[in-house]
Amino acid sequence: MDKQFPVKGVIFDLDGTLLDTLQDIQAALNKSLIFFKYNPVTLEQTRMMIGEGLDVFIQKALQDRPHTAKDTLQFTAQFVENYEQVWRETTHPYPGILHLVQTCITKRMKLAVLTNKPHDFTKRMLRYFFRGSLVNLRNNPFQFYRGYLDGESVKPDPDGALDLAAKLKLPPINILLVGDSNIDIQTAKNAGMISCGALWGYRSEQEIKDAAPDCICATPSELANKLLSVRCVI
């Protein structure tokens, strides 16, 4: 059932929602796996590893492969080094995302990003892909963003979402949290926010439906049209 609250702010997930990062992540991962003499993974396997933060990503990558705790640390460092080299190779905003961001700006909605991706990469990617002429702004259109920092909680824990709500100075019930996985939808529920499942991302339509979000959109343009409605109600 749709929640009848006006949307005054939007929090976006990053990987699989704003940006298609899949091929660059796979490239960095496979380079790391081959370096450690493991077999590479497919794009589909990579897709299912993303979303729960770097530590879980590495655990999934090394699952069913013999390794020690030391190997895990070394592999993590190797992956980060490799990703550092390739994160701009094929990564791009999804079709319609820039229009969606512009729509939010036109409606004077406050914008933020919440991701389990390491904070340093989050900062650089938002500046690289969303600053300047791409959205016709001098500044990053996202007023606040939060990636993972050591010792902090990750989604679906609501702490990050609630922290952003406080910074945006909006009650959670007036914030739409958009993401492509059950983790994002559960985060929204845990934080008392409106949830939107993004079918254009990495996870299946069935996974999104099973998570029971307040709304589901097949494309960024579909969500933009919803937000353009007079009442801005999801």
C-alpha positions in Angstrom: 0.0 0.0 0.0 1.3 3.4 -0.9 2.3 5.7 1.9 0.5 9.1 1.6 3.3 11.4 2.7 4.7 14.2 0.6 8.3 13.6 -0.5 10.6 16.4 0.5 13.9 14.6 0.2 15.4 11.6 -1.6 18.2 9.4 -0.4 19.8 7.3 -3.2 21.8 4.2 -3.1 24.9 4.3 -5.3 25.9 1.1 -7.0 23.1 -0.3 -9.0 20.9 2.8 -8.4 22.7 5.9 -9.5 25.7 4.3 -11.2 26.2 1.1 -13.1 29.5 0.1 -11.6 29.3 -3.7 -12.3 31.9 -4.2 -15.0 34.6 -2.2 -13.3 34.0 -4.1 -10.0 34.2 -7.4 -11.9 37.4 -6.3 -13.6 39.1 -5.4 -10.3 37.8 -8.5 -8.6 39.0 -10.9 -11.4 42.4 -9.3 -11.5 42.7 -9.9 -7.8 41.4 -13.5 -8.0 43.8 -14.3 -10.8 46.7 -12.7 -8.9 45.9 -15.1 -6.0 45.6 -18.0 -8.5 41.8 -18.3 -8.0 39.4 -18.8 -10.9 37.7 -15.6 -12.1 33.9 -14.9 -11.6 31.2 -14.1 -14.1 29.3 -10.8 -14.3 26.2 -12.5 -12.8 28.2 -13.8 -9.8 29.7 -10.4 -9.2 26.2 -8.8 -9.3 25.1 -11.0 -6.4 28.1 -10.0 -4.3 27.4 -6.3 -4.3 25.4 -4.3 -1.7 26.4 -5.4 1.8 29.8 -3.6 2.1 33.4 -4.4 1.3 33.9 -6.9 4.0 30.9 -9.1 2.9 31.9 -8.6 -0.7 35.3 -10.1 0.0 33.8 -12.9 2.0 31.6 -13.8 -0.9 34.5 -13.6 -3.3 36.6 -16.0 -1.3 33.8 -18.3 -0.4 34.6 -21.9 -1.4 38.2 -20.9 -2.0 40.9 -22.0 0.5 42.2 -18.9 2.4 43.4 -17.8 5.8 42.6 -14.6 7.7 45.9 -13.1 6.4 44.9 -14.0 2.9 41.6 -12.1 3.4 43.5 -9.0 4.4 45.9 -9.2 1.5 43.1 -9.9 -0.9 41.1 -6.9 0.3 44.1 -4.6 -0.1 44.8 -6.0 -3.6 41.2 -5.5 -4.7 41.1 -1.9 -3.4 44.3 -1.2 -5.3 42.9 -2.8 -8.5 39.6 -1.0 -8.2 41.5 2.3 -7.7 42.9 1.8 -11.2 39.6 1.0 -13.0 36.6 2.6 -11.3 36.1 5.1 -14.1 36.7 2.7 -17.1 33.1 1.7 -17.8 31.1 3.1 -14.8 28.3 5.5 -15.8 25.0 6.9 -14.5 22.1 4.8 -15.6 20.0 6.2 -18.5 17.6 8.7 -17.1 19.4 9.2 -13.8 20.6 12.7 -14.6 17.0 13.6 -15.6 15.8 12.1 -12.3 18.3 14.2 -10.3 17.3 17.3 -12.2 13.7 16.6 -11.5 14.4 16.4 -7.8 16.2 19.7 -8.0 13.4 21.3 -9.9 10.9 20.1 -7.2 13.3 21.6 -4.6 13.8 18.2 -2.9 16.8 17.7 -0.7 19.2 15.0 -1.9 21.6 12.6 -0.3 23.4 9.3 -1.0 23.7 6.4 1.4 25.8 3.5 0.3 27.8 0.6 1.9 30.6 1.4 -0.6 33.8 2.8 1.1 33.4 6.5 1.8 36.5 7.6 -0.1 35.3 5.9 -3.3 31.8 7.3 -2.8 33.1 10.9 -2.5 35.2 10.7 -5.6 32.6 9.0 -7.7 29.9 11.5 -6.8 32.2 14.4 -7.6 33.4 12.8 -10.9 30.0 11.7 -12.3 27.6 14.3 -10.9 29.4 17.6 -10.5 29.5 20.3 -13.1 28.0 20.2 -16.6 26.5 16.7 -16.3 23.7 18.2 -14.2 24.2 21.8 -15.1 25.5 22.7 -11.6 28.7 23.9 -10.2 28.4 21.8 -7.1 27.5 18.2 -6.2 23.7 18.1 -6.3 23.8 15.8 -3.3 23.8 17.9 -0.1 25.1 15.0 2.0 26.5 11.6 1.3 27.6 8.7 3.5 29.7 5.8 2.5 31.2 3.2 4.8 33.9 4.2 7.3 35.6 1.7 9.6 33.7 1.1 12.8 30.4 2.4 11.5 27.2 0.4 10.8 26.1 -0.6 7.3 22.7 -0.9 5.7 20.2 -2.2 6.6 21.0 -0.7 10.0 19.0 2.6 10.0 21.7 4.7 11.7 23.1 6.0 8.4 19.7 6.9 7.0 18.6 8.6 10.2 21.9 10.6 10.3 21.3 11.9 6.8 17.7 12.7 7.7 18.9 14.8 10.6 21.4 16.6 8.3 18.7 17.2 5.7 16.5 18.5 8.5 13.6 16.4 7.4 11.5 13.9 9.3 12.0 10.3 8.0 8.4 10.0 6.8 9.1 12.7 4.2 12.1 11.0 2.8 12.1 8.6 -0.1 14.9 6.0 0.0 15.6 4.6 -3.5 17.7 1.4 -4.0 18.0 -1.7 -6.1 18.1 -4.4 -3.4 16.2 -5.8 -0.4 18.9 -4.2 1.8 17.9 -0.7 0.7 14.2 -1.4 1.1 14.8 -2.9 4.6 16.9 0.2 5.5 14.0 2.5 4.6 11.6 0.4 6.7 14.0 0.4 9.6 14.4 4.2 9.4 10.7 4.9 9.0 11.2 6.2 5.4 9.3 5.7 2.2 10.9 2.9 0.1 11.3 2.6 -3.6 12.6 -0.5 -5.4 14.7 0.3 -8.4 14.3 -2.4 -11.0 17.0 -1.0 -13.3 19.8 -2.1 -10.9 21.5 -5.4 -10.0 18.9 -7.4 -8.2 15.9 -9.3 -9.6 12.3 -8.0 -9.7 11.3 -10.9 -7.5 13.8 -9.9 -4.8 12.4 -6.4 -4.9 8.8 -7.5 -4.7 9.5 -9.9 -1.9 10.9 -7.0 0.1 7.5 -5.2 -0.2 8.6 -1.6 -0.9 6.1 1.2 -0.9 6.7 1.6 -4.7 8.6 0.0 -7.5 9.9 1.8 -10.6 11.2 0.1 -13.7 13.3 3.1 -14.8 14.6 6.4 -13.4 12.2 8.2 -15.8 9.3 6.4 -14.2 10.3 7.6 -10.8 10.9 11.1 -12.1 7.4 11.2 -13.4 6.0 10.1 -10.0 8.0 12.9 -8.3 6.7 15.5 -10.8 3.1 14.9 -9.6 1.6 17.9 -8.0 1.4 16.4 -4.5 4.7 14.6 -4.8 3.2 11.6 -3.0 4.5 8.0 -3.5 
